[in-house]
Every structure is written in C-alpha cells, then in structure tokens.
Amino acid sequence: MKRTLVKYALNAEEAMDAICVEGWVRTRRDAKTFSFLEVNDGTSLASIQVVMDEGVPGYEHIAQMGTGAAVRVVGELVKSPGERQKWEIRASRVEILGTVGIDYPLQKKRHSQEFLRTVPHLRPRTNLYGAIFRMRSRVAAAVHRFFCERDFVWVHTPIITASDCEGAGEMFRVTTLDPLSGNESYENDFFGQQTGLTVSGQLEGEAFASALSRIYTFGPTFRAENSNTPRHAAEFWMIEPEVAFCDLDGDMQLAEDFLKYVLDDVLSDTSGDFDFFCHFVDSSLRERLEAVRRGAFVRCSYTDAIELMQRSGEKFEFAPHWGMDLQTEHERFLAEKYFKAPVIVYDYPREIKAFYMRRNDDGRTVRAMDVLVAGVGELMGGSQREERVDLLLDAMRNSGMKVDSYAHYIDLRRFGSVPHSGFGVGFERLLMFVTGVQNIRDVLPYPRTPRNCGS
C-alpha cells in the first residue's frame, strides 16, 4: 500500500477505508485492551493518533513501540472523538521498522536546548527543531521566489577563493600542504597560490551583475572569527543580490521589499510551525513581524543617528560618537525606542567600511546602509559599489590590499562600468528574526563554532 504522509492524513477531506503511514513513535499510552500511539513523520508539527486494539497483528510487540521506535501503521482513517485533531487511525496492523533501547537520549518530553545541541543528529525529531528546520526550508523557498519573480539570475559563486572580499583576513585556509612540514611555499600547493573558504560571493557576483543586470547568490560562507556569541558561527549561509544600474536608494528599496516579502510568507504559514514559535518561543513574535511587514522603513543618515542618540538622554554602555561603528545597543535603540519602526541607516564613515563602497562627495562617508529591526539590531547590510576605477584603486591601497590580486575586479571598472549596488543578509540571522530563536546554533543543522565541528 502506498504511504500517506502524516500532514496529508491530518488534513484529509474525508475518512479512508485503508491508509498506511510510517513514522516514529512520539508517545505511547496503554489501556487494558488497547494502546494509543502518537506517530510523527516530520512532515508536520502535529502527530497522528493511532488506536491499536489488543489482538491486532503486531500488538504482541507493543512493549517495543516506545518513544523513538520507527513503525508502519496500516488501518482506517476515522473521525477522532477528541478535540485535538479531526482524524485518527484505527490500526489493522502495526509493524516495527526500527527499535530503540533504553539509552535513547530523547525519552523525556522536554530537554534543554543546551543538551539538544550535543545530539544534533537527533534534535530534528523534537517539536522545536522540527519546526525550525521546516521553517528554514520554507524561508529559503520564499527567498528564491522573491528574486525569480523580479528577473534575478541565481549565480553559484565559488566556495574556494583567492580573494578576501572583506579584507579582514578572517578566512579559513584551504591547502594540501602538510602544516607540520614547515613548507609554506604556495607554489607547491594544489592551486599554486594562497586560497581560502569564501567569506562572501559579492566580488564574483558583481562580475555577473555586470553582464546579466540582476543576480543573487545564496550559499555557504565562512569566517574564521574566534567568536562565541549567540549571533556568530564559523559556517553560515548568505543571500547576496547584486544589481547593475542601481544606486543606494534602489538598494534600500530592494532590501525593504525583500524583507516584507519573506515576512508575508512566514506570517501566512498555516502548518502550525509559526504558531508554535509564537506560543513557545516568543509571545510577541507575531506582533513584531506584523509591524515590520506593515510599516514604512525609516531612512536616517549615520550622522543624524549619532546626533539624535547623543541628544536622547539614553545611557549607553558605549557612548555614541561620530566615526564609531554602531553597537547592537545603538541599533536596537533606534529601531525599538526612538523610531519604533525598522530603520535603514546610510552614509557611514569611510574609515569603518569596506574598500568597495562608493565614496560620497564629502570624502568622509560612503554609500553604505544597514537595515535595523527590533529585537535583533542589524539584519541586513549593503552599499552602492565604487564604480570609478581611480577611487577604487585609492581605497584598496589605503586598505593595504594587494591590488594585483584583484585585477579581475578592477577590470569591471575599466570595461563598461556602471553604477551598481547590492546587500547581504545572513540567512541564519534572518531565521532567528522570523522564529524568535535567540541562538544561531539552533537554526543551523550542524553548527560550526570555535572548538566545535562535531556531527
């Protein structure tokens, strides 16, 4: 008999004389002559109740059908007398596909997130992590739809690269050389030069935007940053659109449209996953996301933001002054207390931003922007790129970069250069925003952090 997914069984329009579901037992309750099984196959937050009478084939193995056991259930889909769900299965046969021992780590109903991080291969079986990773898939699909509907081309940029986009040197080294041999000659290495794992697909993305007009990248990126905060991981995914013939105003509008589109999709979820986050993770989540989706984004220059914070009377741990990078406390103050709306701060000091950002006429600031939201602070960051070759070269030299290593990037300014812009958003940080989950380790299937690369 063909298998029916649990989510379809739960949403069936009518009873079924014959149905087969396969999944894992969440709980079992025994009565005198029958037992109840809650079976979940990961396709929905809800499990389906199975009523198994004594004497049904397989009932003799009921003791082995504990939490975590894999089963195949054949029977009838009938109306459930309970209020929790519309349908249940009255079993005519139950087969054990996989047993569990008493050492199964998820025997209890509730476990701390700290404990579940120690068993990342099992935690998707819990309600929280099942909902998180279904939502991760849903949001990824929404990202692709957004760009596809606007004629963007998805470009797969390299994971192994010789270019450090951010210029910060926080790249993981890729080599075939024996690190203990003392042989540091990159001429003998696999690629014949120093290479690392990418920190961003932007530089390659700009090349494709210079030919295809609108592109985006969506893939893994890596930062060798020794940070153990709840917001940082060594391996994460980035969404990075690049648009030719686009200035900073167009970039800011694209970022606003993108975020609202994703929130439209999340808030329309009827699977129960988003409701689960609202009930068990963050009771203010729906209200906060609705406010971002409905409201206009405030646009505020960096200079004005510094001045209004200095006049606000707010006590900050880091006193705001012109030339500093905004701290999370500053970002959240602007979004949560002052404007009480999403804020796009733009025109940052040149000295604290990357070499590729377009210099303003004042010589002090660049055409950079960050999108700030309540509960998180900075969610997205981008800029209009410097399209003038002389000013780009000047910025690279001032940053101490090896200009010769970026010949391909400079060529884009020599051959048909146009104004162009883009932004980046960390996919996991976006997921934290839409789920209310506070630790990036909980939205990554297998988090990679300092001293942690276990499966």
C-alpha positions as CSV (number, residue, x, y, z in Angstrom):
1,M,0.0,0.0,0.0
2,K,1.2,3.5,-0.8
3,R,2.4,5.6,2.1
4,T,0.4,8.7,3.1
5,L,2.4,11.5,4.8
6,V,1.1,12.4,8.2
7,K,0.4,16.0,7.2
8,Y,-1.9,14.9,4.5
9,A,-3.7,12.3,6.7
10,L,-4.3,15.1,9.3
11,N,-5.8,17.3,6.6
12,A,-7.8,14.7,4.7
13,E,-11.2,15.8,3.5
14,E,-12.9,12.5,4.2
15,A,-12.5,9.2,6.0
16,M,-10.4,6.5,4.3
17,D,-11.1,2.7,4.5
18,A,-7.4,2.0,4.0
19,I,-4.4,4.1,4.9
20,C,-0.7,3.5,5.5
21,V,1.6,5.9,7.5
22,E,5.2,5.5,8.5
23,G,7.0,7.4,11.2
24,W,8.4,7.5,14.7
25,V,6.5,7.0,17.9
26,R,6.5,10.1,20.0
27,T,4.5,8.7,22.9
28,R,2.6,5.6,23.8
29,R,-0.3,5.2,26.3
30,D,-1.5,1.8,27.3
31,A,-5.0,0.8,28.5
32,K,-6.3,-2.6,29.5
33,T,-7.1,-3.9,26.0
34,F,-5.7,-1.3,23.6
35,S,-3.0,1.3,23.3
36,F,-2.6,4.8,21.8
37,L,0.4,5.7,19.7
38,E,1.3,9.2,18.6
39,V,3.2,8.9,15.3
40,N,5.1,11.7,13.7
41,D,7.0,11.5,10.3
42,G,8.5,15.0,10.4
43,T,6.2,16.5,7.7
44,S,4.2,18.5,10.3
45,L,4.4,19.7,13.8
46,A,1.3,17.5,14.7
47,S,1.4,13.8,15.2
48,I,-1.4,11.5,14.3
49,Q,-3.0,9.3,16.9
50,V,-3.1,5.6,16.3
51,V,-5.6,3.3,18.2
52,M,-4.3,-0.2,18.4
53,D,-6.5,-2.9,19.8
54,E,-5.3,-6.0,21.6
55,G,-5.2,-8.8,19.0
56,V,-4.3,-6.6,16.1
57,P,-1.2,-8.1,14.2
58,G,1.8,-6.5,15.8
59,Y,0.2,-5.8,19.2
60,E,2.3,-8.6,20.7
61,H,5.3,-6.3,20.2
62,I,3.7,-3.3,21.8
63,A,6.4,-3.1,24.5
64,Q,8.9,-2.3,21.8
65,M,6.9,0.6,20.5
66,G,8.4,3.2,22.8
67,T,9.4,6.7,22.1
68,G,11.7,6.8,19.1
69,A,10.7,3.5,17.6
70,A,10.0,3.5,13.8
71,V,6.7,1.9,12.8
72,R,4.5,1.3,9.8
73,V,0.8,1.6,10.5
74,V,-2.0,0.2,8.3
75,G,-5.6,0.8,9.1
76,E,-8.6,3.1,8.7
77,L,-8.7,6.9,8.9
78,V,-11.7,7.7,11.1
79,K,-13.0,10.7,12.8
80,S,-11.4,11.3,16.2
81,P,-13.7,11.7,19.2
82,G,-11.1,14.0,20.8
83,E,-10.8,17.8,20.3
84,R,-7.1,17.9,19.4
85,Q,-7.4,16.6,15.9
86,K,-10.0,15.8,13.3
87,W,-8.7,12.3,12.3
88,E,-7.1,9.3,13.9
89,I,-6.1,5.9,12.6
90,R,-7.7,2.7,13.8
91,A,-4.9,0.2,13.2
92,S,-5.4,-3.2,11.5
93,R,-1.7,-3.9,11.5
94,V,1.4,-2.3,13.0
95,E,4.9,-3.3,12.0
96,I,8.1,-2.2,13.9
97,L,10.7,-1.0,11.4
98,G,13.3,0.1,13.9
99,T,13.6,-0.4,17.6
100,V,15.2,1.8,20.3
101,G,17.0,0.9,23.5
102,I,16.7,2.4,26.9
103,D,19.7,4.6,26.1
104,Y,17.7,6.6,23.5
105,P,18.5,10.2,24.5
106,L,15.1,11.7,23.8
107,Q,13.0,9.6,26.2
108,K,11.9,12.6,28.2
109,K,9.3,15.1,26.8
110,R,11.4,18.2,27.4
111,H,15.1,18.8,27.0
112,S,17.2,21.9,27.3
113,Q,18.5,23.4,24.1
114,E,22.0,23.1,25.5
115,F,21.6,19.4,25.8
116,L,20.0,19.0,22.4
117,R,23.0,20.8,20.8
118,T,25.1,17.8,22.0
119,V,22.9,15.5,19.8
120,P,22.4,17.5,16.6
121,H,21.7,14.3,14.7
122,L,18.7,13.6,16.9
123,R,17.3,17.0,17.7
124,P,15.3,17.4,14.5
125,R,13.0,14.8,16.0
126,T,11.8,17.3,18.7
127,N,9.0,19.7,18.1
128,L,11.2,22.8,18.3
129,Y,13.9,21.7,15.9
130,G,11.5,20.1,13.5
131,A,9.6,23.4,13.3
132,I,12.8,25.3,12.9
133,F,14.1,23.3,10.0
134,R,10.8,23.1,8.2
135,M,10.7,26.9,8.5
136,R,14.3,27.1,7.3
137,S,13.2,25.3,4.1
138,R,10.1,27.5,3.8
139,V,12.0,30.7,4.0
140,A,14.7,29.5,1.6
141,A,11.9,28.8,-1.0
142,A,10.5,32.3,-0.4
143,V,13.9,33.8,-1.0
144,H,14.2,32.1,-4.3
145,R,10.7,33.1,-5.3
146,F,11.3,36.7,-4.5
147,F,14.3,37.0,-6.8
148,C,12.8,34.8,-9.5
149,E,9.7,37.0,-9.7
150,R,12.0,40.0,-10.2
151,D,14.1,38.5,-13.0
152,F,17.2,37.9,-11.0
153,V,19.6,35.1,-12.0
154,W,20.9,32.8,-9.3
155,V,24.6,32.5,-9.6
156,H,26.7,29.9,-7.8
157,T,29.8,31.7,-6.7
158,P,33.0,29.8,-5.6
159,I,33.4,28.4,-2.2
160,I,37.2,28.2,-2.6
161,T,38.7,31.6,-3.5
162,A,41.9,33.6,-3.5
163,S,40.1,36.8,-2.8
164,D,39.2,38.2,0.7
165,C,36.1,40.2,0.0
166,E,36.0,41.9,3.4
167,G,39.8,42.4,3.6
168,A,39.8,41.4,7.3
169,G,41.9,38.3,6.9
170,E,39.4,36.0,8.7
171,M,39.5,33.3,6.1
172,F,39.9,29.5,6.6
173,R,42.9,28.4,4.7
174,V,42.5,25.7,2.0
175,T,45.7,23.7,1.4
176,T,47.1,20.3,0.6
177,L,50.4,21.1,2.2
178,D,51.3,19.4,5.5
179,P,51.0,22.1,8.1
180,L,53.7,20.4,10.2
181,S,56.3,20.2,7.5
182,G,57.3,23.8,7.6
183,N,56.8,24.0,3.8
184,E,54.9,27.3,3.3
185,S,55.6,27.7,-0.4
186,Y,52.2,28.2,-2.0
187,E,53.9,27.4,-5.4
188,N,53.8,23.7,-4.2
189,D,50.2,23.9,-3.1
190,F,47.2,22.5,-5.1
191,F,46.2,25.8,-6.6
192,G,49.7,27.3,-6.7
193,Q,48.7,30.2,-4.5
194,Q,47.2,31.0,-1.1
195,T,43.5,30.1,-1.1
196,G,40.7,30.0,1.5
197,L,37.0,29.4,2.0
198,T,34.9,32.3,0.9
199,V,33.6,35.0,3.2
200,S,31.2,36.4,0.6
201,G,30.2,35.8,-3.0
202,Q,30.0,39.6,-3.7
203,L,33.1,40.1,-5.8
204,E,32.2,37.3,-8.2
205,G,28.5,38.4,-8.0
206,E,29.4,41.9,-9.2
207,A,31.1,40.4,-12.3
208,F,27.9,38.6,-13.2
209,A,25.7,41.6,-12.5
210,S,27.9,43.5,-14.9
211,A,26.7,41.1,-17.6
212,L,23.2,39.9,-16.5
213,S,22.0,43.0,-14.7
214,R,20.3,41.3,-11.8
215,I,21.8,38.4,-10.0
216,Y,21.8,36.9,-6.5
217,T,23.9,34.4,-4.6
218,F,22.6,32.1,-1.9
219,G,25.2,29.7,-0.5
220,P,27.6,28.9,2.3
221,T,30.2,31.3,3.6
222,F,32.8,31.0,6.3
223,R,34.5,33.3,8.8
224,A,37.5,32.2,10.9
225,E,36.4,34.6,13.7
226,N,37.0,33.4,17.2
227,S,33.6,34.5,18.5
228,N,31.3,32.5,20.8
229,T,28.4,34.9,20.8
230,P,24.8,33.6,20.1
231,R,24.9,35.5,16.8
232,H,28.1,34.2,15.2
233,A,29.1,30.9,13.6
234,A,32.1,29.9,11.5
235,E,29.9,28.4,8.7
236,F,26.7,30.1,7.7
237,W,24.6,30.9,4.6
238,M,24.4,34.3,2.9
239,I,21.9,35.9,0.5
240,E,23.6,38.5,-1.7
241,P,21.8,40.3,-4.6
242,E,23.8,42.5,-6.9
243,V,22.0,44.9,-9.3
244,A,23.5,46.9,-12.2
245,F,22.2,50.4,-12.9
246,C,21.1,50.7,-9.3
247,D,22.1,53.4,-6.8
248,L,21.8,53.3,-3.0
249,D,18.2,54.4,-3.0
250,G,17.3,51.5,-5.2
251,D,19.3,49.2,-3.0
252,M,17.5,50.3,0.1
253,Q,14.1,49.8,-1.5
254,L,15.1,46.3,-2.7
255,A,16.1,45.4,0.8
256,E,12.8,46.7,2.3
257,D,10.8,44.8,-0.4
258,F,12.8,41.6,0.2
259,L,12.2,41.6,3.9
260,K,8.5,42.3,3.6
261,Y,8.1,39.6,1.0
262,V,9.7,37.0,3.3
263,L,7.5,38.1,6.3
264,D,4.4,37.9,4.1
265,D,5.2,34.3,3.5
266,V,6.1,33.4,7.1
267,L,3.0,35.1,8.5
268,S,0.8,33.2,6.1
269,D,2.0,29.9,7.4
270,T,-0.9,27.6,8.4
271,S,1.2,24.5,9.2
272,G,1.3,25.2,12.9
273,D,5.1,25.8,12.9
274,F,4.9,29.7,13.1
275,D,2.1,29.4,15.8
276,F,4.5,27.1,17.7
277,F,7.2,29.8,17.8
278,C,4.7,32.4,18.9
279,H,3.4,30.2,21.7
280,F,6.6,28.5,23.0
281,V,9.5,30.7,21.9
282,D,8.4,34.4,21.8
283,S,4.9,35.6,22.6
284,S,5.5,39.0,20.9
285,L,6.8,37.5,17.7
286,R,3.7,37.8,15.5
287,E,3.1,41.4,16.6
288,R,6.7,42.4,15.9
289,L,6.8,40.8,12.5
290,E,3.4,42.3,11.5
291,A,4.7,45.7,12.5
292,V,7.7,45.3,10.2
293,R,5.6,44.0,7.3
294,R,3.0,46.8,7.5
295,G,5.1,49.8,8.3
296,A,7.3,52.0,6.2
297,F,11.0,51.8,6.8
298,V,12.6,54.9,8.3
299,R,15.7,56.2,6.4
300,C,18.2,58.0,8.6
301,S,21.8,59.1,7.9
302,Y,24.5,57.8,10.1
303,T,25.4,61.4,11.1
304,D,21.8,62.2,12.1
305,A,21.6,58.9,14.0
306,I,24.7,59.7,16.1
307,E,23.4,63.2,16.8
308,L,19.9,62.1,17.9
309,M,21.4,59.4,20.2
310,Q,23.7,62.0,21.8
311,R,20.7,64.2,22.4
312,S,18.4,61.4,23.6
313,G,19.5,61.3,27.2
314,E,19.7,57.5,26.9
315,K,22.5,55.9,28.9
316,F,24.6,53.6,26.6
317,E,27.4,51.3,27.5
318,F,29.3,52.7,24.6
319,A,28.7,56.4,24.2
320,P,27.9,57.2,20.6
321,H,30.3,59.4,18.7
322,W,30.9,60.1,15.0
323,G,33.3,57.7,13.5
324,M,32.4,54.6,15.6
325,D,30.7,51.5,14.3
326,L,27.2,51.2,15.7
327,Q,26.9,48.7,18.5
328,T,23.9,46.4,18.9
329,E,22.6,48.6,21.8
330,H,22.6,51.6,19.4
331,E,20.9,49.7,16.6
332,R,18.1,48.4,18.9
333,F,17.6,51.9,20.5
334,L,17.0,53.4,17.1
335,A,14.6,50.6,15.9
336,E,12.8,49.9,19.2
337,K,12.8,53.1,21.2
338,Y,13.3,56.1,19.0
339,F,11.7,55.4,15.7
340,K,9.7,52.3,16.8
341,A,10.0,51.1,13.3
342,P,12.5,49.4,11.0
343,V,15.4,51.8,10.3
344,I,17.8,52.0,7.4
345,V,20.9,53.9,8.4
346,Y,23.0,55.1,5.5
347,D,26.1,57.1,4.6
348,Y,28.6,55.6,7.1
349,P,32.1,57.0,7.8
350,R,34.5,55.8,5.1
351,E,37.1,54.6,7.7
352,I,34.9,51.9,9.2
353,K,33.5,50.4,6.0
354,A,34.9,48.2,3.2
355,F,37.1,49.3,0.3
356,Y,34.4,48.6,-2.3
357,M,31.8,51.1,-1.1
358,R,31.2,54.2,-3.2
359,R,32.8,57.3,-1.8
360,N,30.5,60.3,-1.2
361,D,31.5,63.8,-2.4
362,D,32.2,64.9,1.2
363,G,35.2,62.5,1.2
364,R,34.3,61.4,4.7
365,T,31.4,59.0,4.1
366,V,30.5,56.1,1.8
367,R,27.2,55.0,0.3
368,A,26.6,52.2,2.8
369,M,23.4,51.1,4.5
370,D,22.3,48.8,7.3
371,V,18.7,47.6,8.0
372,L,18.0,47.7,11.7
373,V,15.0,45.9,13.2
374,A,13.5,45.5,16.7
375,G,14.8,42.5,18.7
376,V,17.9,42.0,16.6
377,G,19.6,45.2,15.6
378,E,21.4,44.9,12.2
379,L,19.7,42.4,10.0
380,M,21.0,43.4,6.5
381,G,23.8,45.4,5.2
382,G,24.8,46.7,1.8
383,S,26.1,49.5,-0.3
384,Q,26.4,51.2,-3.7
385,R,29.7,49.9,-5.0
386,E,32.5,52.1,-6.2
387,E,32.3,52.1,-10.0
388,R,35.1,54.7,-10.5
389,V,38.4,52.9,-11.1
390,D,40.7,55.6,-9.7
391,L,38.8,55.9,-6.5
392,L,38.5,52.2,-6.1
393,L,42.3,51.8,-6.5
394,D,42.8,54.6,-4.0
395,A,40.6,52.8,-1.5
396,M,42.3,49.5,-2.0
397,R,45.8,51.0,-1.5
398,N,44.6,52.8,1.7
399,S,43.4,49.5,3.0
400,G,46.8,47.9,2.4
401,M,45.4,45.4,-0.2
402,K,47.5,43.7,-2.9
403,V,46.0,45.4,-5.9
404,D,47.4,42.8,-8.3
405,S,45.3,40.1,-6.7
406,Y,42.1,41.9,-7.7
407,A,42.8,42.5,-11.4
408,H,39.6,40.9,-12.4
409,Y,37.6,43.2,-10.0
410,I,39.3,46.3,-11.3
411,D,38.6,45.2,-14.9
412,L,34.9,45.6,-14.2
413,R,35.6,49.3,-13.7
414,R,37.7,49.5,-16.9
415,F,35.3,47.8,-19.2
416,G,31.8,49.3,-19.3
417,S,31.5,50.3,-15.7
418,V,28.0,51.2,-14.4
419,P,26.6,52.3,-11.0
420,H,25.6,49.2,-9.2
421,S,24.6,48.1,-5.7
422,G,23.9,45.1,-3.5
423,F,23.3,43.9,0.0
424,G,23.9,40.8,2.1
425,V,21.8,39.1,4.7
426,G,22.9,36.2,6.8
427,F,20.3,33.5,6.3
428,E,20.6,32.2,9.9
429,R,20.2,35.7,11.3
430,L,17.0,36.1,9.2
431,L,15.8,32.8,10.6
432,M,16.4,34.0,14.1
433,F,14.3,37.1,13.4
434,V,11.3,35.2,12.0
435,T,11.3,32.4,14.6
436,G,12.3,34.3,17.7
437,V,15.1,31.8,18.4
438,Q,17.9,33.6,20.2
439,N,21.0,31.4,19.4
440,I,22.4,30.9,15.8
441,R,23.4,27.4,16.8
442,D,19.7,26.4,17.0
443,V,18.9,27.4,13.4
444,L,21.9,25.6,11.8
445,P,21.6,21.9,11.2
446,Y,25.2,21.2,12.3
447,P,26.6,24.4,13.8
448,R,30.3,25.1,13.3
449,T,31.7,27.3,16.0
450,P,35.2,27.6,17.7
451,R,36.2,24.3,19.1
452,N,33.1,22.6,17.7
453,C,33.0,20.7,14.4
454,G,31.2,17.6,15.6
455,S,28.4,15.8,13.7
